[in-house]
């Protein structure tokens, strides 16, 4: 986390193109980028948001995100 400030929920929602409600739902159900709660505030580490987003990449609708079978 050195050098980068934690991101607010609204910033992550804007970056991902989803609503704050969607992020809240992901936290409630489990899913979405990792977060921390500091007092009552939810914050996200930018590197973890980028890593989560990279892990969501798919090459087709049948791609479940696992290893590529050949």
PQR file with spaces between the fields and no chain letter, atoms N, CA, C, O and H, PARSE charges and radii, in Angstrom:
ATOM       1  N    UNK     1       0.824   -1.194    0.000 -0.4000 1.5000
ATOM       2  CA   UNK     1       0.000    0.000    0.000 -0.0000 2.0000
ATOM       3  C    UNK     1       0.866    1.254    0.000  0.5500 1.7000
ATOM       4  O    UNK     1       0.338    2.366    0.033 -0.5500 1.4000
ATOM       5  N    UNK     2       2.137    1.098   -0.035 -0.4000 1.5000
ATOM       6  CA   UNK     2       3.028    2.240    0.017 -0.0000 2.0000
ATOM       7  C    UNK     2       2.796    3.161   -1.174  0.5500 1.7000
ATOM       8  O    UNK     2       2.864    2.724   -2.322 -0.5500 1.4000
ATOM       9  H    UNK     2       2.565    0.194   -0.061  0.4000 1.0000
ATOM      10  N    UNK     3       2.526    4.421   -0.908 -0.4000 1.5000
ATOM      11  CA   UNK     3       2.392    5.418   -1.966 -0.0000 2.0000
ATOM      12  C    UNK     3       1.009    5.569   -2.556  0.5500 1.7000
ATOM      13  O    UNK     3       0.731    6.588   -3.189 -0.5500 1.4000
ATOM      14  H    UNK     3       2.470    4.776    0.025  0.4000 1.0000
ATOM      15  N    UNK     4       0.132    4.600   -2.376 -0.4000 1.5000
ATOM      16  CA   UNK     4      -1.208    4.719   -2.935 -0.0000 2.0000
ATOM      17  C    UNK     4      -2.210    4.819   -1.799  0.5500 1.7000
ATOM      18  O    UNK     4      -2.150    4.062   -0.830 -0.5500 1.4000
ATOM      19  H    UNK     4       0.358    3.773   -1.861  0.4000 1.0000
ATOM      20  N    UNK     5      -3.128    5.759   -1.931 -0.4000 1.5000
ATOM      21  CA   UNK     5      -4.140    5.885   -0.895 -0.0000 2.0000
ATOM      22  C    UNK     5      -5.261    4.890   -1.154  0.5500 1.7000
ATOM      23  O    UNK     5      -5.492    4.473   -2.289 -0.5500 1.4000
ATOM      24  H    UNK     5      -3.177    6.374   -2.718  0.4000 1.0000
ATOM      25  N    UNK     6      -5.935    4.527   -0.112 -0.4000 1.5000
ATOM      26  CA   UNK     6      -7.058    3.610   -0.216 -0.0000 2.0000
ATOM      27  C    UNK     6      -8.184    4.284   -1.005  0.5500 1.7000
ATOM      28  O    UNK     6      -8.367    5.499   -0.932 -0.5500 1.4000
ATOM      29  H    UNK     6      -5.747    4.865    0.810  0.4000 1.0000
ATOM      30  N    UNK     7      -8.924    3.484   -1.749 -0.4000 1.5000
ATOM      31  CA   UNK     7     -10.022    4.013   -2.572 -0.0000 2.0000
ATOM      32  C    UNK     7     -11.343    3.912   -1.822  0.5500 1.7000
ATOM      33  O    UNK     7     -11.584    2.965   -1.073 -0.5500 1.4000
ATOM      34  H    UNK     7      -8.775    2.497   -1.808  0.4000 1.0000
ATOM      35  N    UNK     8     -12.189    4.909   -2.040 -0.4000 1.5000
ATOM      36  CA   UNK     8     -13.537    4.897   -1.468 -0.0000 2.0000
ATOM      37  C    UNK     8     -14.448    4.023   -2.316  0.5500 1.7000
ATOM      38  O    UNK     8     -14.165    3.738   -3.480 -0.5500 1.4000
ATOM      39  H    UNK     8     -11.994    5.678   -2.648  0.4000 1.0000
ATOM      40  N    UNK     9     -15.540    3.610   -1.706 -0.4000 1.5000
ATOM      41  CA   UNK     9     -16.530    2.781   -2.392 -0.0000 2.0000
ATOM      42  C    UNK     9     -17.008    3.442   -3.686  0.5500 1.7000
ATOM      43  O    UNK     9     -17.132    2.773   -4.712 -0.5500 1.4000
ATOM      44  H    UNK     9     -15.770    3.842   -0.761  0.4000 1.0000
ATOM      45  N    UNK    10     -17.273    4.723   -3.645 -0.4000 1.5000
ATOM      46  CA   UNK    10     -17.769    5.419   -4.838 -0.0000 2.0000
ATOM      47  C    UNK    10     -16.733    5.425   -5.959  0.5500 1.7000
ATOM      48  O    UNK    10     -17.094    5.355   -7.134 -0.5500 1.4000
ATOM      49  H    UNK    10     -17.173    5.267   -2.812  0.4000 1.0000
ATOM      50  N    UNK    11     -15.460    5.507   -5.610 -0.4000 1.5000
ATOM      51  CA   UNK    11     -14.395    5.498   -6.617 -0.0000 2.0000
ATOM      52  C    UNK    11     -14.282    4.123   -7.281  0.5500 1.7000
ATOM      53  O    UNK    11     -14.102    4.027   -8.495 -0.5500 1.4000
ATOM      54  H    UNK    11     -15.167    5.564   -4.656  0.4000 1.0000
ATOM      55  N    UNK    12     -14.387    3.067   -6.482 -0.4000 1.5000
ATOM      56  CA   UNK    12     -14.300    1.716   -7.028 -0.0000 2.0000
ATOM      57  C    UNK    12     -15.512    1.434   -7.907  0.5500 1.7000
ATOM      58  O    UNK    12     -15.386    0.841   -8.979 -0.5500 1.4000
ATOM      59  H    UNK    12     -14.534    3.145   -5.496  0.4000 1.0000
ATOM      60  N    UNK    13     -16.681    1.858   -7.451 -0.4000 1.5000
ATOM      61  CA   UNK    13     -17.894    1.657   -8.249 -0.0000 2.0000
ATOM      62  C    UNK    13     -17.756    2.351   -9.605  0.5500 1.7000
ATOM      63  O    UNK    13     -18.100    1.770  -10.634 -0.5500 1.4000
ATOM      64  H    UNK    13     -16.784    2.340   -6.581  0.4000 1.0000
ATOM      65  N    UNK    14     -17.265    3.568   -9.615 -0.4000 1.5000
ATOM      66  CA   UNK    14     -17.080    4.303  -10.873 -0.0000 2.0000
ATOM      67  C    UNK    14     -16.049    3.612  -11.766  0.5500 1.7000
ATOM      68  O    UNK    14     -16.252    3.494  -12.975 -0.5500 1.4000
ATOM      69  H    UNK    14     -16.986    4.040   -8.779  0.4000 1.0000
ATOM      70  N    UNK    15     -14.953    3.159  -11.178 -0.4000 1.5000
ATOM      71  CA   UNK    15     -13.913    2.472  -11.945 -0.0000 2.0000
ATOM      72  C    UNK    15     -14.447    1.205  -12.599  0.5500 1.7000
ATOM      73  O    UNK    15     -14.127    0.917  -13.752 -0.5500 1.4000
ATOM      74  H    UNK    15     -14.788    3.255  -10.196  0.4000 1.0000
ATOM      75  N    UNK    16     -15.258    0.449  -11.871 -0.4000 1.5000
ATOM      76  CA   UNK    16     -15.782   -0.819  -12.378 -0.0000 2.0000
ATOM      77  C    UNK    16     -17.044   -0.649  -13.212  0.5500 1.7000
ATOM      78  O    UNK    16     -17.478   -1.583  -13.886 -0.5500 1.4000
ATOM      79  H    UNK    16     -15.518    0.682  -10.934  0.4000 1.0000
ATOM      80  N    UNK    17     -17.633    0.546  -13.167 -0.4000 1.5000
ATOM      81  CA   UNK    17     -18.853    0.786  -13.937 -0.0000 2.0000
ATOM      82  C    UNK    17     -20.077    0.121  -13.336  0.5500 1.7000
ATOM      83  O    UNK    17     -20.991   -0.279  -14.057 -0.5500 1.4000
ATOM      84  H    UNK    17     -17.280    1.305  -12.619  0.4000 1.0000
ATOM      85  N    UNK    18     -20.094    0.001  -12.008 -0.4000 1.5000
ATOM      86  CA   UNK    18     -21.238   -0.568  -11.308 -0.0000 2.0000
ATOM      87  C    UNK    18     -21.709    0.427  -10.250  0.5500 1.7000
ATOM      88  O    UNK    18     -21.015    1.398   -9.946 -0.5500 1.4000
ATOM      89  H    UNK    18     -19.351    0.325  -11.422  0.4000 1.0000
ATOM      90  N    UNK    19     -22.875    0.181   -9.702 -0.4000 1.5000
ATOM      91  CA   UNK    19     -23.393    1.071   -8.660 -0.0000 2.0000
ATOM      92  C    UNK    19     -22.765    0.720   -7.304  0.5500 1.7000
ATOM      93  O    UNK    19     -22.213   -0.364   -7.116 -0.5500 1.4000
ATOM      94  H    UNK    19     -23.438   -0.607   -9.949  0.4000 1.0000
ATOM      95  N    UNK    20     -22.866    1.663   -6.377 -0.4000 1.5000
ATOM      96  CA   UNK    20     -22.419    1.401   -5.012 -0.0000 2.0000
ATOM      97  C    UNK    20     -23.231    0.259   -4.417  0.5500 1.7000
ATOM      98  O    UNK    20     -22.705   -0.537   -3.639 -0.5500 1.4000
ATOM      99  H    UNK    20     -23.315    2.544   -6.530  0.4000 1.0000
ATOM     100  N    UNK    21     -24.509    0.176   -4.776 -0.4000 1.5000
ATOM     101  CA   UNK    21     -25.375   -0.911   -4.299 -0.0000 2.0000
ATOM     102  C    UNK    21     -24.850   -2.269   -4.745  0.5500 1.7000
ATOM     103  O    UNK    21     -24.909   -3.241   -3.992 -0.5500 1.4000
ATOM     104  H    UNK    21     -24.936    0.823   -5.408  0.4000 1.0000
ATOM     105  N    UNK    22     -24.335   -2.333   -5.970 -0.4000 1.5000
ATOM     106  CA   UNK    22     -23.769   -3.590   -6.470 -0.0000 2.0000
ATOM     107  C    UNK    22     -22.566   -3.987   -5.631  0.5500 1.7000
ATOM     108  O    UNK    22     -22.446   -5.150   -5.244 -0.5500 1.4000
ATOM     109  H    UNK    22     -24.287   -1.543   -6.581  0.4000 1.0000
ATOM     110  N    UNK    23     -21.675   -3.052   -5.340 -0.4000 1.5000
ATOM     111  CA   UNK    23     -20.518   -3.347   -4.485 -0.0000 2.0000
ATOM     112  C    UNK    23     -20.979   -3.824   -3.112  0.5500 1.7000
ATOM     113  O    UNK    23     -20.424   -4.776   -2.562 -0.5500 1.4000
ATOM     114  H    UNK    23     -21.772   -2.107   -5.654  0.4000 1.0000
ATOM     115  N    UNK    24     -21.988   -3.165   -2.562 -0.4000 1.5000
ATOM     116  CA   UNK    24     -22.506   -3.562   -1.253 -0.0000 2.0000
ATOM     117  C    UNK    24     -23.062   -4.982   -1.301  0.5500 1.7000
ATOM     118  O    UNK    24     -22.857   -5.769   -0.376 -0.5500 1.4000
ATOM     119  H    UNK    24     -22.439   -2.392   -3.008  0.4000 1.0000
ATOM     120  N    UNK    25     -23.760   -5.300   -2.375 -0.4000 1.5000
ATOM     121  CA   UNK    25     -24.295   -6.652   -2.543 -0.0000 2.0000
ATOM     122  C    UNK    25     -23.188   -7.684   -2.636  0.5500 1.7000
ATOM     123  O    UNK    25     -23.289   -8.762   -2.052 -0.5500 1.4000
ATOM     124  H    UNK    25     -23.927   -4.661   -3.126  0.4000 1.0000
ATOM     125  N    UNK    26     -22.133   -7.359   -3.369 -0.4000 1.5000
ATOM     126  CA   UNK    26     -21.010   -8.282   -3.474 -0.0000 2.0000
ATOM     127  C    UNK    26     -20.382   -8.532   -2.107  0.5500 1.7000
ATOM     128  O    UNK    26     -20.028   -9.666   -1.784 -0.5500 1.4000
ATOM     129  H    UNK    26     -22.051   -6.483   -3.844  0.4000 1.0000
ATOM     130  N    UNK    27     -20.242   -7.480   -1.304 -0.4000 1.5000
ATOM     131  CA   UNK    27     -19.671   -7.653    0.034 -0.0000 2.0000
ATOM     132  C    UNK    27     -20.591   -8.513    0.901  0.5500 1.7000
ATOM     133  O    UNK    27     -20.114   -9.363    1.652 -0.5500 1.4000
ATOM     134  H    UNK    27     -20.529   -6.559   -1.567  0.4000 1.0000
ATOM     135  N    UNK    28     -21.872   -8.304    0.804 -0.4000 1.5000
ATOM     136  CA   UNK    28     -22.845   -9.038    1.612 -0.0000 2.0000
ATOM     137  C    UNK    28     -22.842  -10.534    1.260  0.5500 1.7000
ATOM     138  O    UNK    28     -22.843  -11.392    2.143 -0.5500 1.4000
ATOM     139  H    UNK    28     -22.259   -7.613    0.194  0.4000 1.0000
ATOM     140  N    UNK    29     -22.840  -10.822   -0.032 -0.4000 1.5000
ATOM     141  CA   UNK    29     -22.910  -12.212   -0.500 -0.0000 2.0000
ATOM     142  C    UNK    29     -21.539  -12.876   -0.578  0.5500 1.7000
ATOM     143  O    UNK    29     -21.436  -14.101   -0.631 -0.5500 1.4000
ATOM     144  H    UNK    29     -22.839  -10.125   -0.749  0.4000 1.0000
ATOM     145  N    UNK    30     -20.505  -12.069   -0.584 -0.4000 1.5000
ATOM     146  CA   UNK    30     -19.170  -12.592   -0.820 -0.0000 2.0000
ATOM     147  C    UNK    30     -18.874  -12.463   -2.303  0.5500 1.7000
ATOM     148  O    UNK    30     -19.646  -12.943   -3.133 -0.5500 1.4000
ATOM     149  H    UNK    30     -20.590  -11.073   -0.540  0.4000 1.0000
ATOM     150  N    UNK    31     -17.802  -11.841   -2.633 -0.4000 1.5000
ATOM     151  CA   UNK    31     -17.454  -11.601   -4.025 -0.0000 2.0000
ATOM     152  C    UNK    31     -17.017  -10.160   -4.185  0.5500 1.7000
ATOM     153  O    UNK    31     -17.026   -9.384   -3.230 -0.5500 1.4000
ATOM     154  H    UNK    31     -17.176  -11.451   -1.958  0.4000 1.0000
ATOM     155  N    UNK    32     -16.644   -9.819   -5.372 -0.4000 1.5000
ATOM     156  CA   UNK    32     -16.136   -8.469   -5.600 -0.0000 2.0000
ATOM     157  C    UNK    32     -14.721   -8.349   -5.089  0.5500 1.7000
ATOM     158  O    UNK    32     -14.162   -9.301   -4.544 -0.5500 1.4000
ATOM     159  H    UNK    32     -16.637  -10.450   -6.148  0.4000 1.0000
ATOM     160  N    UNK    33     -14.143   -7.175   -5.267 -0.4000 1.5000
ATOM     161  CA   UNK    33     -12.755   -6.982   -4.840 -0.0000 2.0000
ATOM     162  C    UNK    33     -12.634   -7.009   -3.314  0.5500 1.7000
ATOM     163  O    UNK    33     -13.574   -6.644   -2.609 -0.5500 1.4000
ATOM     164  H    UNK    33     -14.597   -6.402   -5.710  0.4000 1.0000
ATOM     165  N    UNK    34     -11.473   -7.443   -2.806 -0.4000 1.5000
ATOM     166  CA   UNK    34     -11.234   -7.429   -1.366 -0.0000 2.0000
ATOM     167  C    UNK    34     -11.319   -6.004   -0.830  0.5500 1.7000
ATOM     168  O    UNK    34     -10.979   -5.047   -1.525 -0.5500 1.4000
ATOM     169  H    UNK    34     -10.709   -7.740   -3.379  0.4000 1.0000
ATOM     170  N    UNK    35     -11.774   -5.877    0.400 -0.4000 1.5000
ATOM     171  CA   UNK    35     -11.924   -4.556    1.015 -0.0000 2.0000
ATOM     172  C    UNK    35     -11.521   -4.618    2.473  0.5500 1.7000
ATOM     173  O    UNK    35     -11.363   -5.699    3.041 -0.5500 1.4000
ATOM     174  H    UNK    35     -12.050   -6.654    0.964  0.4000 1.0000
ATOM     175  N    UNK    36     -11.358   -3.472    3.064 -0.4000 1.5000
ATOM     176  CA   UNK    36     -11.128   -3.366    4.511 -0.0000 2.0000
ATOM     177  C    UNK    36     -12.139   -2.387    5.073  0.5500 1.7000
ATOM     178  O    UNK    36     -12.600   -1.478    4.384 -0.5500 1.4000
ATOM     179  H    UNK    36     -11.486   -2.594    2.603  0.4000 1.0000
ATOM     180  N    UNK    37     -12.466   -2.587    6.310 -0.4000 1.5000
ATOM     181  CA   UNK    37     -13.353   -1.663    7.002 -0.0000 2.0000
ATOM     182  C    UNK    37     -12.506   -0.955    8.048  0.5500 1.7000
ATOM     183  O    UNK    37     -11.915   -1.594    8.918 -0.5500 1.4000
ATOM     184  H    UNK    37     -12.091   -3.326    6.869  0.4000 1.0000
ATOM     185  N    UNK    38     -12.451    0.354    7.958 -0.4000 1.5000
ATOM     186  CA   UNK    38     -11.688    1.165    8.897 -0.0000 2.0000
ATOM     187  C    UNK    38     -12.707    2.012    9.643  0.5500 1.7000
ATOM     188  O    UNK    38     -13.269    2.959    9.094 -0.5500 1.4000
ATOM     189  H    UNK    38     -12.931    0.873    7.251  0.4000 1.0000
ATOM     190  N    UNK    39     -12.933    1.663   10.887 -0.4000 1.5000
ATOM     191  CA   UNK    39     -14.036    2.281   11.614 -0.0000 2.0000
ATOM     192  C    UNK    39     -15.315    1.862   10.905  0.5500 1.7000
ATOM     193  O    UNK    39     -15.574    0.666   10.771 -0.5500 1.4000
ATOM     194  H    UNK    39     -12.476    0.894   11.334  0.4000 1.0000
ATOM     195  N    UNK    40     -16.106    2.797   10.455 -0.4000 1.5000
ATOM     196  CA   UNK    40     -17.313    2.478    9.710 -0.0000 2.0000
ATOM     197  C    UNK    40     -17.136    2.602    8.207  0.5500 1.7000
ATOM     198  O    UNK    40     -18.072    2.355    7.446 -0.5500 1.4000
ATOM     199  H    UNK    40     -15.895    3.769   10.563  0.4000 1.0000
ATOM     200  N    UNK    41     -15.936    2.987    7.775 -0.4000 1.5000
ATOM     201  CA   UNK    41     -15.706    3.256    6.356 -0.0000 2.0000
ATOM     202  C    UNK    41     -15.146    2.029    5.639  0.5500 1.7000
ATOM     203  O    UNK    41     -14.267    1.340    6.158 -0.5500 1.4000
ATOM     204  H    UNK    41     -15.176    3.188    8.393  0.4000 1.0000
ATOM     205  N    UNK    42     -15.663    1.769    4.448 -0.4000 1.5000
ATOM     206  CA   UNK    42     -15.164    0.692    3.596 -0.0000 2.0000
ATOM     207  C    UNK    42     -14.127    1.291    2.653  0.5500 1.7000
ATOM     208  O    UNK    42     -14.374    2.318    2.020 -0.5500 1.4000
ATOM     209  H    UNK    42     -16.377    2.329    4.027  0.4000 1.0000
ATOM     210  N    UNK    43     -12.979    0.653    2.564 -0.4000 1.5000
ATOM     211  CA   UNK    43     -11.917    1.121    1.680 -0.0000 2.0000
ATOM     212  C    UNK    43     -11.343   -0.055    0.904  0.5500 1.7000
ATOM     213  O    UNK    43     -11.394   -1.203    1.346 -0.5500 1.4000
ATOM     214  H    UNK    43     -12.779   -0.181    3.078  0.4000 1.0000
ATOM     215  N    UNK    44     -10.795    0.261   -0.266 -0.4000 1.5000
ATOM     216  CA   UNK    44     -10.219   -0.739   -1.162 -0.0000 2.0000
ATOM     217  C    UNK    44      -8.787   -0.345   -1.490  0.5500 1.7000
ATOM     218  O    UNK    44      -8.495    0.829   -1.718 -0.5500 1.4000
ATOM     219  H    UNK    44     -10.754    1.194   -0.626  0.4000 1.0000
ATOM     220  N    UNK    45      -7.892   -1.334   -1.515 -0.4000 1.5000
ATOM     221  CA   UNK    45      -6.521   -1.066   -1.948 -0.0000 2.0000
ATOM     222  C    UNK    45      -6.497   -1.120   -3.467  0.5500 1.7000
ATOM     223  O    UNK    45      -6.956   -2.103   -4.050 -0.5500 1.4000
ATOM     224  H    UNK    45      -8.129   -2.288   -1.330  0.4000 1.0000
ATOM     225  N    UNK    46      -5.972   -0.089   -4.124 -0.4000 1.5000
ATOM     226  CA   UNK    46      -5.962   -0.049   -5.591 -0.0000 2.0000
ATOM     227  C    UNK    46      -5.353   -1.287   -6.233  0.5500 1.7000
ATOM     228  O    UNK    46      -5.887   -1.783   -7.225 -0.5500 1.4000
ATOM     229  H    UNK    46      -5.599    0.709   -3.650  0.4000 1.0000
ATOM     230  N    UNK    47      -4.258   -1.795   -5.698 -0.4000 1.5000
ATOM     231  CA   UNK    47      -3.609   -2.979   -6.286 -0.0000 2.0000
ATOM     232  C    UNK    47      -4.524   -4.199   -6.207  0.5500 1.7000
ATOM     233  O    UNK    47      -4.534   -5.019   -7.125 -0.5500 1.4000
ATOM     234  H    UNK    47      -3.825   -1.392   -4.893  0.4000 1.0000
ATOM     235  N    UNK    48      -5.287   -4.331   -5.132 -0.4000 1.5000
ATOM     236  CA   UNK    48      -6.187   -5.471   -4.990 -0.0000 2.0000
ATOM     237  C    UNK    48      -7.387   -5.346   -5.922  0.5500 1.7000
ATOM     238  O    UNK    48      -7.891   -6.350   -6.425 -0.5500 1.4000
ATOM     239  H    UNK    48      -5.279   -3.665   -4.386  0.4000 1.0000
ATOM     240  N    UNK    49      -7.846   -4.119   -6.154 -0.4000 1.5000
ATOM     241  CA   UNK    49      -8.942   -3.915   -7.103 -0.0000 2.0000
ATOM     242  C    UNK    49      -8.471   -4.295   -8.504  0.5500 1.7000
ATOM     243  O    UNK    49      -9.199   -4.957   -9.244 -0.5500 1.4000
ATOM     244  H    UNK    49      -7.436   -3.303   -5.745  0.4000 1.0000
ATOM     245  N    UNK    50      -7.249   -3.877   -8.876 -0.4000 1.5000
ATOM     246  CA   UNK    50      -6.708   -4.220  -10.196 -0.0000 2.0000
ATOM     247  C    UNK    50      -6.536   -5.729  -10.335  0.5500 1.7000
ATOM     248  O    UNK    50      -6.860   -6.298  -11.378 -0.5500 1.4000
ATOM     249  H    UNK    50      -6.658   -3.339   -8.274  0.4000 1.0000
ATOM     250  N    UNK    51      -6.028   -6.381   -9.289 -0.4000 1.5000
ATOM     251  CA   UNK    51      -5.829   -7.837   -9.331 -0.0000 2.0000
ATOM     252  C    UNK    51      -7.169   -8.558   -9.462  0.5500 1.7000
ATOM     253  O    UNK    51      -7.278   -9.518  -10.224 -0.5500 1.4000
ATOM     254  H    UNK    51      -5.764   -5.920   -8.442  0.4000 1.0000
ATOM     255  N    UNK    52      -8.181   -8.112   -8.734 -0.4000 1.5000
ATOM     256  CA   UNK    52      -9.504   -8.728   -8.832 -0.0000 2.0000
ATOM     257  C    UNK    52     -10.063   -8.548  -10.243  0.5500 1.7000
ATOM     258  O    UNK    52     -10.621   -9.480  -10.821 -0.5500 1.4000
ATOM     259  H    UNK    52      -8.092   -7.332   -8.115  0.4000 1.0000
ATOM     260  N    UNK    53      -9.912   -7.353  -10.784 -0.4000 1.5000
ATOM     261  CA   UNK    53     -10.410   -7.079  -12.127 -0.0000 2.0000
ATOM     262  C    UNK    53      -9.705   -7.956  -13.154  0.5500 1.7000
ATOM     263  O    UNK    53     -10.350   -8.490  -14.056 -0.5500 1.4000
ATOM     264  H    UNK    53      -9.459   -6.595  -10.314  0.4000 1.0000
ATOM     265  N    UNK    54      -8.399   -8.110  -13.029 -0.4000 1.5000
ATOM     266  CA   UNK    54      -7.647   -8.987  -13.947 -0.0000 2.0000
ATOM     267  C    UNK    54      -8.138  -10.430  -13.861  0.5500 1.7000
ATOM     268  O    UNK    54      -8.194  -11.129  -14.872 -0.5500 1.4000
ATOM     269  H    UNK    54      -7.875   -7.677  -12.296  0.4000 1.0000
ATOM     270  N    UNK    55      -8.491  -10.874  -12.660 -0.4000 1.5000
ATOM     271  CA   UNK    55      -8.958  -12.245  -12.472 -0.0000 2.0000
ATOM     272  C    UNK    55     -10.338  -12.483  -13.088  0.5500 1.7000
ATOM     273  O    UNK    55     -10.757  -13.630  -13.242 -0.5500 1.4000
ATOM     274  H    UNK    55      -8.446  -10.306  -11.838  0.4000 1.0000
ATOM     275  N    UNK    56     -11.042  -11.413  -13.439 -0.4000 1.5000
ATOM     276  CA   UNK    56     -12.376  -11.550  -14.027 -0.0000 2.0000
ATOM     277  C    UNK    56     -12.331  -11.730  -15.536  0.5500 1.7000
ATOM     278  O    UNK    56     -13.365  -11.981  -16.155 -0.5500 1.4000
ATOM     279  H    UNK    56     -10.702  -10.481  -13.314  0.4000 1.0000
ATOM     280  N    UNK    57     -11.164  -11.607  -16.136 -0.4000 1.5000
ATOM     281  CA   UNK    57     -11.040  -11.698  -17.595 -0.0000 2.0000
ATOM     282  C    UNK    57     -11.434  -13.079  -18.092  0.5500 1.7000
ATOM     283  O    UNK    57     -11.067  -14.093  -17.497 -0.5500 1.4000
ATOM     284  H    UNK    57     -10.324  -11.403  -15.634  0.4000 1.0000
ATOM     285  N    UNK    58     -12.174  -13.111  -19.175 -0.4000 1.5000
ATOM     286  CA   UNK    58     -12.598  -14.357  -19.808 -0.0000 2.0000
ATOM     287  C    UNK    58     -12.412  -14.227  -21.309  0.5500 1.7000
ATOM     288  O    UNK    58     -12.412  -13.121  -21.850 -0.5500 1.4000
ATOM     289  H    UNK    58     -12.472  -12.287  -19.658  0.4000 1.0000
ATOM     290  N    UNK    59     -12.252  -15.363  -21.983 -0.4000 1.5000
ATOM     291  CA   UNK    59     -12.066  -15.339  -23.436 -0.0000 2.0000
ATOM     292  C    UNK    59     -13.334  -15.745  -24.173  0.5500 1.7000
ATOM     293  O    UNK    59     -13.459  -15.512  -25.376 -0.5500 1.4000
ATOM     294  H    UNK    59     -12.252  -16.262  -21.544  0.4000 1.0000
ATOM     295  N    UNK    60     -14.270  -16.350  -23.457 -0.4000 1.5000
ATOM     296  CA   UNK    60     -15.539  -16.735  -24.074 -0.0000 2.0000
ATOM     297  C    UNK    60     -16.580  -16.921  -22.975  0.5500 1.7000
ATOM     298  O    UNK    60     -16.245  -16.910  -21.791 -0.5500 1.4000
ATOM     299  H    UNK    60     -14.168  -16.539  -22.480  0.4000 1.0000
ATOM     300  N    UNK    61     -17.827  -17.090  -23.363 -0.4000 1.5000
ATOM     301  CA   UNK    61     -18.881  -17.288  -22.382 -0.0000 2.0000
ATOM     302  C    UNK    61     -18.764  -18.630  -21.666  0.5500 1.7000
ATOM     303  O    UNK    61     -19.315  -18.799  -20.578 -0.5500 1.4000
ATOM     304  H    UNK    61     -18.099  -17.099  -24.325  0.4000 1.0000
ATOM     305  N    UNK    62     -18.049  -19.588  -22.265 -0.4000 1.5000
ATOM     306  CA   UNK    62     -17.867  -20.887  -21.619 -0.0000 2.0000
ATOM     307  C    UNK    62     -16.617  -20.934  -20.747  0.5500 1.7000
ATOM     308  O    UNK    62     -16.368  -21.943  -20.087 -0.5500 1.4000
ATOM     309  H    UNK    62     -17.601  -19.450  -23.148  0.4000 1.0000
ATOM     310  N    UNK    63     -15.839  -19.876  -20.732 -0.4000 1.5000
ATOM     311  CA   UNK    63     -14.620  -19.786  -19.939 -0.0000 2.0000
ATOM     312  C    UNK    63     -14.994  -19.508  -18.486  0.5500 1.7000
ATOM     313  O    UNK    63     -15.496  -18.431  -18.165 -0.5500 1.4000
ATOM     314  H    UNK    63     -16.042  -19.056  -21.268  0.4000 1.0000
ATOM     315  N    UNK    64     -14.748  -20.486  -17.606 -0.4000 1.5000
ATOM     316  CA   UNK    64     -15.086  -20.322  -16.199 -0.0000 2.0000
ATOM     317  C    UNK    64     -13.973  -19.682  -15.400  0.5500 1.7000
ATOM     318  O    UNK    64     -14.121  -19.458  -14.199 -0.5500 1.4000
ATOM     319  H    UNK    64     -14.341  -21.361  -17.867  0.4000 1.0000
ATOM     320  N    UNK    65     -12.860  -19.384  -16.050 -0.4000 1.5000
ATOM     321  CA   UNK    65     -11.747  -18.737  -15.359 -0.0000 2.0000
ATOM     322  C    UNK    65     -10.687  -19.691  -14.881  0.5500 1.7000
ATOM     323  O    UNK    65      -9.671  -19.256  -14.340 -0.5500 1.4000
ATOM     324  H    UNK    65     -12.740  -19.566  -17.026  0.4000 1.0000
ATOM     325  N    UNK    66     -10.891  -20.991  -15.063 -0.4000 1.5000
ATOM     326  CA   UNK    66      -9.896  -21.978  -14.647 -0.0000 2.0000
ATOM     327  C    UNK    66      -8.803  -22.116  -15.686  0.5500 1.7000
ATOM     328  O    UNK    66      -8.644  -21.265  -16.561 -0.5500 1.4000
ATOM     329  H    UNK    66     -11.717  -21.345  -15.502  0.4000 1.0000
ATOM     330  N    UNK    67      -8.062  -23.188  -15.579 -0.4000 1.5000
ATOM     331  CA   UNK    67      -7.019  -23.443  -16.558 -0.0000 2.0000
ATOM     332  C    UNK    67      -7.616  -23.723  -17.931  0.5500 1.7000
ATOM     333  O    UNK    67      -8.731  -24.233  -18.047 -0.5500 1.4000
ATOM     334  H    UNK    67      -8.191  -23.880  -14.869  0.4000 1.0000
ATOM     335  N    UNK    68      -6.876  -23.390  -18.939 -0.4000 1.5000
ATOM     336  CA   UNK    68      -7.317  -23.626  -20.312 -0.0000 2.0000
ATOM     337  C    UNK    68      -7.085  -25.092  -20.639  0.5500 1.7000
ATOM     338  O    UNK    68      -5.972  -25.597  -20.492 -0.5500 1.4000
ATOM     339  H    UNK    68      -5.971  -22.976  -18.844  0.4000 1.0000
ATOM     340  N    UNK    69      -8.131  -25.774  -21.082 -0.4000 1.5000
ATOM     341  CA   UNK    69      -7.953  -27.176  -21.484 -0.0000 2.0000
ATOM     342  C    UNK    69      -7.620  -27.215  -22.970  0.5500 1.7000
ATOM     343  O    UNK    69      -8.162  -26.444  -23.761 -0.5500 1.4000
ATOM     344  H    UNK    69      -9.036  -25.364  -21.201  0.4000 1.0000
ATOM     345  N    UNK    70      -6.737  -28.108  -23.330 -0.4000 1.5000
ATOM     346  CA   UNK    70      -6.293  -28.194  -24.732 -0.0000 2.0000
ATOM     347  C    UNK    70      -6.579  -29.524  -25.291  0.5500 1.7000
ATOM     348  O    UNK    70      -6.277  -29.782  -26.456 -0.5500 1.4000
ATOM     349  H    UNK    70      -6.297  -28.735  -22.687  0.4000 1.0000
